[in-house]
Amino acid sequence: MKTKDLNKDLLKIFTGMAQVTRCCRQDVAFCGGVTFHQFMILDAVAREKKINLADLHKLLSVEKSTTTRLVEPLIKKGMLLREKAEYDSRAVKLTLTAGGRATHKEVMKCLTDFLGRVLGNIKADKRKDVLEAVNVFIEAIKKSATACCCP
């Protein structure tokens, strides 16, 4: 297949991915009263038990100010606790509250149901191959996207 045709196919995939993943990129609640980015924060804190605020911007792939903007509503809603880190009074650690754990559980159930429907639309014998291919694709994008695509 010619490079020009491959580029067209790749652009079609990017366009399709952008369209179908809109719910994950918007600043509107999609489940449990939180955005997808906010769920990612709750999930990271749930996994780590405590997490440095400074570490979240890497996880979210956003600026530090955006991380703070995403965390603040979770603190105000009583889902996260902000504590000064023991090692540095300027550093902040986040932990889940009981409400945060309940919201995390609710959203995780919602996502699990959704992901089950997605997998249900992929033939069982193709699922592993599809997931591996998508992961290879994501890694290729990460390695290529050090800056905007247009110089």
Sequence and secondary structure as in RCSB ss.txt:
>XXXX:A:sequence
MKTKDLNKDLLKIFTGMAQVTRCCRQDVAFCGGVTFHQFMILDAVAREKKINLADLHKLLSVEKSTTTRLVEPLI
KKGMLLREKAEYDSRAVKLTLTAGGRATHKEVMKCLTDFLGRVLGNIKADKRKDVLEAVNVFIEAIKKSATACCC
P
>XXXX:A:secstr
  HHHHHHHHHHHHHHHHHHTGGGTSSS  BTTB HHHHHHHHHHHHHSSEEHHHHHHHHTS HHHHHHHHHHHH
HTTSEEEEE SS TT EEEEE HHHHHHHHHHHHHHHHHHHHHHHTS GGGHHHHHHHHHHHHHHHHHH SS S 
 
